[in-house]
Amino acid sequence: MRVGSRLITVALFTAFHSFVASAQAPDTSLSGNFLPKVLETSAAHRDSVVALVKGKPGLPFWVRALVRQPRYVALASEEVEISGERRQRFRACEAQHCDASWLVAIFSADGKHAVLKVSDAKLGVKFFGNPTADELVALAD
């Protein structure tokens, strides 16, 4: 009887440990995230955006300020596959001017690689990060 209760205790402990471990596992979903929160919490994503826009002429103010002043409307991210790799696509626009000024950003799963398309009624369409042909297709969708 004592061995049986020990086995039950071990089984319950193992099940509980598995549950806790899975509950604490980081979220690896590339969909359903919002750009302001991702830029706030991920240094890799933040550094990628800063590298793309810092010192670049002809960008709308709201794009230059993506990291430090998130005053834009952002949709939840979508997971896309580009060249066999999982990527994260974000869409955002200038608050109250979404038809006139918007962007699409695509990040690698780890956030270390990014490409960006900015479309502005006054400044035109610009691409950043040297997107590949497959990335250009995903930026256009």
Secondary structure, 3 states (H helix, E strand, C coil): CHHHHHHHHHHHHHHHHHHHHHHHCCCCCCCCCCHHHHHHHCHHHHHHHHHHHCCCCCCCHHHHCCCCCCCEEECCCEEEEECCEEEEEEEEEECCCCCCEEEEEEEECCCCCEEEEEEECCCEEEEECCCCHHHHHHHHC
